[in-house]
Amino acid sequence: MKSNLLLLLCVATVLLSCNQTLKKDSGAQNTNPYVESWESLAQHNEAPDWFQDAKLGIYFHWGVYSVPAFGSEWYPRKMHFEQTREYKHHIDKYGHPSEFGYHDFVPLFKAEKFDAEEWADLFVKAGARFAGPVAEHHDGFSMWDSDVTPWNVSNKGPHKDITGLLKSSITKRGMKFITTFHHARNLQRYNGKPDENDFGKSHYPLFEGMPPASKDEELKFLYGNIPEEQWNEDIWFGKLKEVIDKYQPDIIWFDSWLDQIPEAYRQKFCAYYLNQAKKWGKEVVIVRKQDDLPLTCSVDDLEKSRKNKLEKKSWMTDETVSTGSWSYTEDLKIKSAADVLHVLIDIVSKNGVLLLNISPKADGTIPEDQKDVLLQMGEWLNKYGESIYGTRPWYTFGEGPTKEPEGHFKNHEAFLKVKYSAEDVRYTTKNSNIYATILGWPGKNKKFLLKAFSKTEWADAKEIKNVTLLGSDEKIDFEWTDEGLLVVFPTEVVDTMAVVFKVEM
């Protein structure tokens, strides 16, 4: 009897122990629902509603490369090639690169006039719904307080946590926070051909006698002279993990060359970020620029280009306020506010989001011509933003004579030449309203046919209740015909950049 009772007690103890272990395992699974596989990561909602609603974000190429303010943000690489403008400029102004290396610019990057509060105020006025820094470009210099590398803004240069200050200023104004990473190219993979046209897979050329080839224990963290496996774990992934843990970004965006990172590390990053976000109770977004992350767990990005048709899945364009360099240069040419606004309107009509780059000076000031573009856009969005924020595509993105070219970044020069006119229309919808945005001002009392409302083309046509022109108090005359919706412009000019008809169903 006693032995049977003892046996029953033993069995009960084992079952209880197993049950507790299962509960612990179940809890661990609930805490970390994502594992390092594309199948698991595909369960992530890659484009949450807040992201699709936001439409406009601002980031900035700003770092040590802003000090020379010459050529572009690729100065750190091109200054080593004898046939480049950057090399000749460097020789004339700073001396030979073997004597004055890129690392010698770091003490000159002081950001002495940087004001995170002022920047965040500007982004709000511009109409941005998310903003944040290029956390690290190809050059290996981190724009946050890092324990992974000595080459960071807290240890050197500005001696302040730029990313931390921006995170605080941006999020307390209700915007989401983005950090972008371009550091996949920083590892020293150079194949040794002394030719600038040899793009290579690493940013710095490994020329003998130049700082990137140095064996110095500190310089190797800037120039990427670290064994590949160690670099993948401690540097590429280590920097991402550090920014995730310290700043909890809502969006992490990657530049090209992510395909140089082993797939296992890409999966490791995704799983870590998404599991951390789950613990924070946040929906986050991963954006990639080329076919190096599955679109089941990331958002597609097109550099200086965009879709020329309506897409079912949300996507992004990264575009800059200038016609040339992404970083500040002394000869930087800035686009008009109308051109940038038209790009935004076109992107939104096709289910996209715009990430707009600006180019601050090394001292932390944003040039007035760039501010003017942002403020003009923001003024328009403040008046007519209901046609942009929180909208979704209609059955067609638009109509008009202006067409975008095919392709991605390789065709960016053709995209730069695209100019919209008052004959081009872009559509969005929200609730029971359809917004027809005309990219210009056709003229007072002008009759204009919105062809997408054709009763033969619009498959699920509904009765039109009313038509108004946002920003105008005048009654809008309209007629709905088989050919489309005929509207008449008011007698007073409402806006010259773009005007919005609100069609209530």
N, C-alpha and C positions, 0 to 999 in steps of 0.2 A: 504494500500500500504506500509506504513511504517512498520506495523507489519510483513508483508510478507518478506520485505527486512531484517528486524531484525532477522527473523527466518532463512532465508538463510545464513546470516552472522554467526549465532550460529552454524548451521550445518557445514559450511565450517571450522569454528574454531575447532570443534570436530574432523572432518576428518583429518585436518592438524596435530592436536595433536596426533591422533592415528597413522598416518603415521610416525611421528617423533619417537614415542614409538617403532613402528615396526622396524624402522631403527636402533634404539639403541639396541633392542633385537637381530636383525640380526648381528650387529657389535659385540655384546657380544658372539654370537655363533661362529662367525668367529675367534674371539680372543681365545676362549676356545672351540675348536671343540669336545673335548673328555669329556664325562660324566662318572660317576663312575659306569659303568656296563661293563661286558665282551663283550657284543655285540658292544658297542661303541668303546671300546679299540681295538677290532679286526680290526678296520679300519686302525690301525697303521701298517706301513711296518716294520715288526720286524727285518728284516735283509737287510738293505740298501746295495747298491752296494759297498760303501766304506768299509763296514765291511767285505763283502764277498771277496773283493780284498786284504784286509790287511794281512790275514793269520797268523800273529805272533804278539802277545802282551806280555809285561813283567809286572809282578807285584811282590810284596814282602811282606812277613810276617815279619814285623819289628815293634817292640813296646816294652812295658815294659817287656813282657815275654822274650825278648832278653837278659835281664840283667842276670838272673840266668844261661842262656845258657846251660840248662840241660834238658834231656828228650825230650820235644817238646813244642810247643806253648800252649799245654794243662797244662803246669806247674801250672797256677793259680788255676786250679781245683784240680789237683792230689796232690798238696802239703798239702791238708787237710786230705788225707786218709792214715791211719797208715800202710796199707799193701803195699804201693807203693814205688818205688825207689825215687820218688820225695820227699816224706815225709821224708824218711831217710836222703836224701841229705840236705834237708832244716834244719832238726834238727842239723846235723853235722856242717853246714856252717853258718846258720843264727840264729838258736835257734827255739823254739817252735812257730808254726804258730799263736798261740794266742798272742804271744809277738812281733813277727816280721811277720806282715801280708803282703799280696800282695801289698797293698798300700804303704808299706815302701820301695818297689823297685822303686817307681816313681821318687824320687829325684836322684836315681842312673842312671836313663835313661837320659843321658845328650846329646847324639847325637853330641858331641863336634867336631867330624871330618866330619860331614855330609856336603856334597857339592852337591846341586841339579844340578848344571851345569855339574859337573863331571859325575854324575849318568846319566843324559840325554844324554851326549856324548857317554857313554858306550852303552846305549840302541839303539842309532842310529847305532853305529858300529856293534851291534849284529843283526841288520836287523829288529828290531821291528817297527811296524807301529802304535802301540798305547802302552801306558804305564801309570802306576799310582799306588797308594798305597792301601794296605788294610786299608781302612779309619777307620774301627773299627772292632776288633776281638771280640770274645765272652767275653773278659775281662772287657768291659765297659770303656776303655780308648780311647778317640777320638784323632785321628792324625791330627786334624785341629783346627783352632782358633774357639772355640765354646762358644756360649752364653747359650746353653742348659744345659751343664754340666761343673762343675768346673774341672773335670778330663780330661784335654786336654793339648796338647803340647804347647800351648801358655801360659797357666796359670801355668803349672807345668812341671817338667822334663827339656826338651830342651829349653823351653821358646822361641819357634819360630814356625811360622805357616808352618809346614812341607808340608801339602797338597798345600798350596798357593805357596810355593817356587817351588814345583815340577810341579804344573800346569803351571807356567810361563816358566820354563826351558823346559818342554816337548813340549808344544804347539808351542813355538817359533822355534822349530826345525822341525815343520811340522807333528809331530805325534798327534794322537788323545789322549784324556785323559780318563782314566778309574778310577773309585773308586769302591772298593768292600766292602760289608757290611756283617758281620757275627753276628750282635748284636741281632738277633731275640731270641737268647738263653740266653741273659743277664738277663731277668726278673726273679725274684725269684719265681720259681714254684716248688721248691724242695719238694719231698714227705716225706723226713725225714728218709729214710733208710740209715744207716751208712755203705754203701757198695759201693766201686768204680764200681762194676759191674752194679749197678743200675745207668744207664746212665742218667735217669731223663730227664726233659725238661728244666732244668736251669743249668747254668754253675757252680755256686758256691754252695757247700753243706751248709745247714743251721744248722751247729753244734753250740750248745750253748757254749758261751765263745770265739768263733772264730769271727774275724772281719766281715765276711759276715752276721752274725746275729746281728751286732751292730745296735743300734737305732740312731747312730750319723747322724745328718742332712746332713753332707757332704758325709760321706762314703756311704750313701744309693744310691747316684748317680753312684758310681763305682760298687757296689755289687748288684744292682737291687732291693733293698728293697723299692719298690714303689707300691702303689695300681695299679692293672692291667689296669684299664681303663685310669688312669692318665698316666701310663707308655706307653700304646699304642699310645696315642695322643701326649703327650709332649716329650717322649723319642724316641720311635721307629720311629714314623712319623716325629717328630720334628727334629731329627738329619738328616734324609734324606732330609727334606725340606731345612734345613740350608745349607747342602753341595750343593744341587741343586742351590740354590739362590746365594751362594758365589762363586762357582767354575765351574758351568755349564758343568758337565762331559758329555762326548760323550757316555760313557757306564756306566751303573750301574749294578753290578753283585752281586748276592745273594748266600750266602752259604746255607746249609741245615737248617731245622727247621723253614723255613718260613711258614710252615703249622700251626705253633703255633700262628701266627698272624691272628686275625679275618679277614675274607674275605673282609669285608667292608673297612678295613684299607689298605689291599693290592690293592683294586680298587682305593682307595683314592690316594695312592702313584702313581700308574700308570697314573691316570688322571692328577695329578699335574705335574709330570715330563714331560709327553708328551705335555701338554698344554704350559708349560714353553718353551720347545724346539721349539714349533711352533712359539712362540714369538721371540726366538733367531734366527729363520730361519735355524735350524739345524735338521738333521736326527739323532736320538739317538737310542741306543740299550739297552734293558733290558734282562739280562741273569739270568736264574734260574737253580737250581741244581736238584730239584726233582719235583714231580707233584703238585706244589703249585701255579703255574701261568699258564694260558692257553698258548699253543704254537702259538695261533693266535696273541698274542701281545708280546711274549718273545722268546728267543733262548734257546734251551736245552743245558745243560752242563753236562759232565761226569767227575767225579773226578778220577784222576789217572787211567783212563780207556778210551776206545774209541769204536767207531762203528767197527764191522767187516764186514760191507757191505756198499755199496754205498747208500747214503741218498739223497732224493730230496730236503729236507729242510736243510738250513745251520745250523750247530751245533758247539759246542765248547767243548774242553777238557781243564781242568785245571790240570796241571802237574808241578812237581817241579824238580829242577835241582839236587836234592839229592835223595838218596835211602831211606831216613827216614823222619825225622822231616821237617816241612815246615819252621820253624824258625831256626835261627842259634843255634847250640850246639857245644860244644868243640870237640865232636867226630863225626861230620857230615861227611858222606861219599858222595862224589860227582860223578855223572855219567860221562861217557865219552861224548865228543862232538858228536861223531858218533851216539851214542845211542839216544841222544836228537834230533839230526837232523833227524834220521830215523823215529822217532815218528812224527815229524812235516810233513815229506814227506808223511807218511801213512795217517795222518789226512787230509791233503789237498786233496789227491786223492779221498777221500770219502765225499768231500764237507764240510770239517770242518775247524775250526780255532783253533790255539793253544794259550792258555794263560799260559805262563811259569813263574813259581815262582822262585825267588832267595831269599837268606837268609842273609841279612846284619848283621853285628855285632852291639851291642848296641851303640857303639861310632859313628856309621854312615859310617864305612868302609865296602866295599864289598870284601870278601876274594879273594885272587889271583886265587885259583883253580876254583872258580865260574866265575871270569872274563875270565879266559882262555877258558872255555866252550863257553861263549857268543861270544868271539872274534873269535874263530874257526868257530862257526856257521855263524857268520856275514861275515867272509871271504868267506865261501862257497856261501852264499846267494848273496854276491856282484858279484861273478863270474857267478852263474847259476840261479839267482833269477827269470829270465824270465819264468822259469818252475814252479814257485811258485806264485808270486804276480800277481793278476789280472786274474788268471786262473779259469777255471771251470772244473768239472769232465767230463771225457769222458764217453763212453757207459759202460765201465767197469773200476773199480779202479785199477786192477792189476792182477798179477799172481806170482806164486812161491810157494815153500814148506812151508813157515812160515805163520801160521794162528793165528789170535788173538782169545782169548777166548770170550765166551758170558758174558754178565753181566756188572755191574756198579762198584762202589767203593768196594763192598763186595768181588769182585774178583781181587782187585788191585795187590795182591801178584802174581797172575798168569800173569798179564800184565807186571809186573816188570821183569819176567823171559823171556819175548819174546825177542829174538835176531834175527835180520835180517841178510841176507847173500847176496853175489853177485849173487845168483840165484833168488832173489826177485825183482820184477819190479812194479813200481807204475806209473800210467798215469795221465796226465792233458792235457787240451787243451786251446788254446787262439788264436783268429783270425782264420787263416787257418792252424795252426800248432798243431801237437800233440807231447807232450813231454813224452818220456819213460825214467824214472829215475831208474837206477839199483843201489841197495843199497850195493855197494862195487865195487871192481875192479876185474873182472873175469880173466884178464890176457892179455898180449900182443898177438896180432894177433888172439885172441880167436873168434871163430864163436859163435854167440848168436842168438837164435830164439825168436823173440817177437811174442808170439802166438796170442795175441789179434788182430793182423792184418790179421788173417786167413780170407780168402775171404768167407768162409762158416759161420764164426762166426760174422764177422763185417757186419751187415745188410745193412748199407748205405755206403759201401766202395766207396772211390773216388780214382782217380789216384794219385800215389805218385810222386811228382816232384823231391824231393831231400832229402837226409839224411846227417846230420852233427852231430858231437859230440862236444857239447859246451866245449870250452877251448882248442880244438885241431885244428891245421891248416892242418892236414892230410886229404886227401880225403878218405871218408868212402865208402867201397864196400858194396853193399846191393843187395838183390834179394827178390822180392815179390812173394811168392808162395802161394798155396792153404793152406799150413800149417801155414803161418805167414810171418813176415818180418825177413829175415836172414841178420844180420849185422855182420861186421868184425871189431873188435877192432883195434886201431892203434898200432904202434910199441912203442910209448912212453906212459908212465903212465901219465894220466891226473889228477886223484884224487883217493885217497884210500877210502874216506868216502862214496861217491856216484858220479855217472856219469850220464850225461843226453844226450840222443839222441834226436835231434830235427828233426821231420819228417814233411816236408813241403808238403802240399797237392796242 
